[in-house]
Amino acid sequence: MSCQGFPRQLRLLNAGDYRYVFDRATYKVHARGILVLARANALGHPRVGLVVSKKNVRRAVDRNRLKRLVRESIRLRQHRLPAVDIVVLARRGVSDLDNPTLHRQLHGLWRRLEKEVRKQAAVASPS
């Protein structure tokens, strides 16, 4: 059985890690209320950081719910995601979504991110 945890090594931990993604995000994927920025890393596994501002998601309950759902989604899909550093940004309107809708959107975001990474890898090294 594979490890399904969310250890420290799968997280963006400091400002430098976030800056690395924000400065030159190679991949941008969005859905209603969520924007995902990503950039390739050399670690061999994905890392995730969350940006959920009080301006966009007013209530702490909603911010915590969103962060919990994103972490859970990443935890379950970590072995299928490519080796990229990911920053998930919450936009206005995300707190209006219910849990099943949010799960579907996150699942779609991860699939589109995988597809973009594969497409760019195929363009970069044609065989």
RAWOZI-V650759 format. One line per field, one symbol per residue. ss: DSSP state (~ for helix, > for strand, _ for the rest). psi: psi as a letter, one per 30 degrees, with the letter a starting at -180 (. if undefined). burial: 1 if it has 16 or more other C-alpha atoms within 10 Angstrom, else 0. A space follows every 10 residues. Layout:
# RAWOZI-V650759
ss = ???
psi = ???
burial = ???
This chain:
# RAWOZI-V650759
ss = _______~~~ >___~~~~~~ ~~~___>>>> >__>>>>>>> ______>>>> >________~ ~~~~~~~~~~ ~~~~~~~___ ___>>>>>>> ___~~~__~~ ~~~~~~~~~~ ~~~~~~~~~~ ~~~~___
psi = klkglilefg kkfleeeeee eeeikekkkl ajfkkkklkk lgfgllkklk jjlfeejeke eeeeeeeeee eeeeefgeff klilkkkjkk lkffffklee eeeeeeeeee eeeeeeeeee eeeeik.
burial = 0000000001 1100001100 1000101111 0011111111 1000111111 0100011000 0110011001 1111100100 1111111111 1001100000 0110111011 0111011000 0000000
